[in-house]
Every structure is written in C-alpha cells, then in structure tokens.
C-alpha cells in the first residue's frame, strides 16, 4: 500500500481512538459527579441573612431627619 495512504489511515484511526477516549472520560466524569451528588449529605436549608434597611436606604419616611 502507498505510504501516504497508510499515513492517512493511521491518522484517521488515531483521531477516532482519541475521540472515543475523550468521550469515555466525559462519561466517567459525569457518572462520578452524579454518584457524588446522590451520596452527598443532604444540604441544610439555605438561610439568607436579613439585610438591614440602612444598607439599601429604604428608611421609613418617619425616621428621616431633614
């Protein structure tokens, strides 16, 4: 077989093998993430802190000093 044809066939095979390996790594990473999420401790309810009125300047009209 012609050397150039062999080179092209080897490159095609190499690209296909690399793509399959990338796909396999992605699948394993996704499965691992899903498994970790499933086995993780349940999260406590998220508590958001109360923002005081003076932070966003929403003082009641009666408390403003003119």
N, C-alpha and C positions, 0 to 999 in steps of 0.2 A: 504494500500500500504506500501511497505517496506520503512523504514525511509531513508535509503541510496538512494533509487530510488527517493524519494521526494526531498532530498537534491540536487541531480544531476539535476532534472527538474527545481528546483528553481534557481540554478546557471546558467543553460542554459538560462532561461528566463531573469535573471538579466543581463547576458552578452549581450543578444540581445537588451534589453532595453537601456543599456549603449551605445552600438554601434549606435543605432538609434538616441540617444540624441547627440552623438558626430557628427554624420552626419548632423543633424539638425543645430547644432551650426556652423558647417563649411559652410553650405549653406547660413545661415543668414549672416555670416561674409562676404562671397563672394558677396552676393547681396548688402550688405551695402557698400562695397568698390566700387562696380560698380556704385551704385547710387551716392555716393560722387564724384566719378570721372566725372560722367555725369553732375552733377550740380556744379562742381567746376568752378571758374573763369578761363577764357582762359589764358593760360600762355603766357607771353611776349616772344618774340624771345630771345633765349639764346645768350648772347653776350660773346664771349671768348676774353679775353684780348690779346693784341698783345705782344708777347714775344720779348724783345729786343735782338739784335744779340749777345751782350756780355754775355747773360745768357748761351747760348749753344755754345759759342765760334766759331761762324761762321762769323768771321770778314772778310771783303773783303781783298784780298791779298794786295791791295794798302795801306791799313790803318795800316798794321802791322809794328811795329818798330823792327828792327833787332838789 
